[in-house]
């Protein structure tokens, strides 16, 4: 019962963070490993509760018209394909190499967020009219981040938000909502890949899912109420947690 209580509490807080700026997997994945689940099963189990929580957060953002569906439509298929490839790959390749690459990327990304005042002013003007960003960068980014989500996962939503804000020039709140479509797609692709391979522990997954959904619902309401600045602060926190987690785990 203590294990279930611990996992459910972590899952609720992770859902709240994930609905705002991504990075909920930073909490749930280590928690599952901490209760002695093998890494591959921890990855598969984590995908189930993350998938359901993201779906509810996306529904909440959709009701308030925060999702930019024009961008979502072009990236979702790529996110699914990428996550399937990433999940298949992780069954054979240790994730430590990819994690070290991510660690190297985090400091410049954090600096980018801290000094993004000018970018934020540009982003609220509307969707970028760049065809290259729409037809090339968005699909490619979703494919790559989707592959990372299937391969490891923590921080996927955070990276997607940064990509949307920087290249599509939409606000942080719209980017957070739109990123949920990609994140849900990659979660679905990775989850079914792990499920078919027998790497999901459903008792933990189902218990955590309910609390993750609750956290996502509350977090998305809070993000909508407080706007882009709140999402930006959550984004910085997520990046910091991701950096600390990966440093401790892989170095």
C-alpha positions in Angstrom: 0.0 0.0 0.0 2.9 2.4 0.7 4.3 1.7 -2.8 0.9 2.5 -4.4 0.5 5.6 -2.2 3.9 6.8 -3.2 3.4 6.2 -6.9 0.0 7.8 -6.9 1.2 11.0 -5.2 4.1 11.3 -7.6 1.8 10.7 -10.5 -0.5 13.5 -9.4 2.3 16.0 -9.2 3.8 14.8 -12.4 0.4 15.3 -14.2 0.2 18.8 -13.0 3.7 19.7 -14.2 3.2 17.8 -17.5 0.0 19.7 -18.3 1.7 23.0 -17.9 5.2 22.6 -19.4 6.0 18.9 -19.9 8.5 16.9 -18.0 6.2 14.9 -15.8 8.1 11.8 -16.8 11.1 13.2 -14.8 9.1 12.2 -11.7 7.2 9.1 -12.6 9.9 7.2 -14.4 12.5 7.4 -11.6 9.6 6.6 -9.1 8.8 3.4 -11.0 12.5 2.4 -11.1 12.8 3.3 -7.4 10.2 0.6 -6.6 12.3 -2.0 -8.4 10.6 -2.3 -11.7 13.1 -3.2 -14.5 13.9 -0.2 -16.7 12.1 -1.4 -19.8 8.9 -2.3 -17.8 9.2 1.1 -16.0 9.2 2.8 -19.4 6.2 0.9 -20.7 4.2 1.4 -17.5 5.0 5.1 -17.4 3.6 5.5 -21.0 0.2 4.2 -19.9 -0.5 6.7 -17.2 1.2 9.5 -19.2 -1.0 8.7 -22.2 -4.3 9.0 -20.3 -3.2 12.1 -18.4 -2.1 13.9 -21.5 -5.4 13.0 -23.2 -7.4 14.7 -20.5 -5.2 17.8 -20.5 -5.6 18.0 -24.2 -9.4 17.8 -23.9 -9.3 20.7 -21.5 -7.1 22.8 -23.7 -9.3 21.9 -26.7 -12.5 23.2 -25.0 -10.9 26.6 -24.5 -9.6 26.7 -28.1 -5.9 26.8 -27.2 -4.7 24.1 -29.6 -3.4 25.3 -33.0 -4.8 22.4 -35.1 -3.2 23.5 -38.3 0.2 22.8 -36.8 -1.0 19.7 -34.9 -2.2 18.0 -38.0 1.2 18.1 -39.7 3.1 16.8 -36.7 1.0 14.1 -35.1 1.7 11.3 -37.7 5.4 12.0 -37.4 5.3 11.8 -33.6 3.6 8.4 -33.7 6.1 7.0 -36.2 9.0 8.4 -34.3 7.8 7.0 -30.9 7.3 3.5 -32.4 10.8 3.5 -33.8 12.2 4.8 -30.5 10.4 2.3 -28.4 11.6 -0.6 -30.6 15.2 0.7 -30.4 15.3 1.0 -26.6 14.5 -2.7 -26.3 18.0 -3.4 -27.8 20.1 -0.3 -27.0 20.9 1.2 -23.6 19.5 4.7 -23.3 22.6 6.1 -21.6 24.2 7.4 -24.8 21.1 9.4 -25.8 20.7 10.7 -22.3 24.2 12.1 -22.3 23.4 14.0 -25.6 20.3 15.4 -23.9 22.4 16.5 -20.9 24.7 18.5 -23.2 21.7 20.1 -24.8 19.9 21.2 -21.6 22.1 24.2 -20.5 21.8 26.1 -23.8 18.1 25.4 -23.8 17.8 26.7 -20.3 19.7 29.9 -21.2 17.4 30.3 -24.2 14.3 30.2 -22.0 15.8 32.7 -19.4 16.7 35.2 -22.1 13.6 34.7 -24.3 11.9 38.0 -23.6 12.3 39.2 -27.2 11.2 35.9 -28.6 8.0 36.0 -26.4 7.0 39.3 -27.8 7.4 38.0 -31.3 5.6 34.8 -30.6 2.3 36.5 -29.6 1.9 38.0 -33.0 0.6 34.8 -34.5 1.6 31.7 -36.4 4.7 32.0 -38.5 4.1 32.1 -42.2 7.3 30.2 -43.0 6.5 27.3 -45.2 9.9 25.7 -44.3 9.0 25.8 -40.6 5.6 24.3 -41.3 6.4 21.6 -43.8 10.0 20.7 -42.8 10.9 21.7 -39.3 7.7 20.7 -37.5 7.4 17.2 -39.0 11.1 16.6 -38.5 11.1 17.8 -34.9 8.0 15.7 -34.1 9.7 12.6 -35.6 12.9 13.2 -33.6 11.3 14.2 -30.3 8.8 11.3 -30.8 11.7 8.9 -31.2 13.2 10.3 -28.0 9.8 9.9 -26.2 9.7 6.2 -27.2 13.3 5.7 -26.3 13.4 7.4 -22.9 10.7 10.1 -22.5 11.3 12.6 -19.7 11.1 16.2 -21.0 9.4 15.4 -24.3 6.7 18.0 -23.8 9.2 20.7 -22.8 11.2 20.2 -26.0 8.1 20.3 -28.1 7.0 23.6 -26.5 10.3 25.2 -27.2 10.2 24.1 -30.8 6.7 25.4 -31.3 7.5 28.8 -29.7 10.7 29.3 -31.5 9.8 28.1 -35.0 6.0 28.5 -35.2 6.1 31.8 -33.1 3.0 31.0 -31.1 2.5 31.9 -27.5 3.7 29.7 -24.6 0.1 28.8 -23.7 -0.8 27.8 -27.3 2.5 26.0 -27.6 1.8 24.0 -24.4 -1.7 23.0 -25.7 -0.5 22.1 -29.2 2.4 20.1 -27.9 -0.1 17.9 -26.1 -1.3 16.6 -29.4 2.2 15.5 -30.3 2.9 14.2 -26.9 -0.3 12.1 -26.8 0.5 10.7 -30.3 4.0 9.7 -29.2 2.7 8.2 -26.0 0.1 6.1 -27.9 2.7 4.8 -30.3 5.3 3.9 -27.6 2.7 2.4 -25.2 1.3 -0.1 -27.7 4.9 -1.0 -28.8 5.8 -1.8 -25.2 2.5 -3.5 -24.5 2.9 -5.9 -27.5 6.4 -6.7 -26.3 5.1 -7.4 -22.7 6.8 -4.5 -21.0 3.9 -3.0 -19.1 3.0 -3.7 -15.4 -0.8 -2.9 -15.5 -1.5 -2.8 -11.7 0.9 0.1 -11.2 -0.1 1.7 -14.5 -3.8 1.7 -13.8 -3.4 3.0 -10.2 -1.2 5.9 -11.3 -3.3 6.8 -14.3 -6.2 8.2 -12.3 -4.0 10.5 -10.2 -2.1 11.6 -13.3 -5.4 12.5 -15.0 -6.5 14.5 -12.0 -3.1 16.4 -11.9 -3.4 17.1 -15.7 -6.9 18.5 -15.3 -6.0 20.8 -12.5 -2.7 21.8 -14.1 -4.3 22.7 -17.4 -7.0 24.8 -15.7 -4.3 26.6 -13.8 -2.3 27.2 -17.0 -5.3 28.6 -18.8 -6.1 30.9 -15.9 -2.6 32.3 -15.4 -1.6 32.4 -19.1 1.7 32.2 -20.8 3.9 33.6 -18.0 2.9 30.7 -15.7 3.7 28.2 -18.4 7.0 29.8 -19.0 7.9 29.4 -15.3 6.8 25.8 -15.4 8.9 25.3 -18.4 12.0 26.6 -16.7 11.3 24.3 -13.7 10.9 21.3 -16.0 14.2 22.0 -17.7 16.0 22.3 -14.4 14.5 19.0 -13.1 15.4 17.3 -16.4 19.0 18.5 -16.2 19.5 17.5 -12.5 17.8 14.1 -13.1 20.0 13.1 -16.0 23.2 14.4 -14.4 22.5 12.3 -11.3 21.5 9.2 -13.3 24.0 9.1 -16.1 27.1 10.9 -14.7 
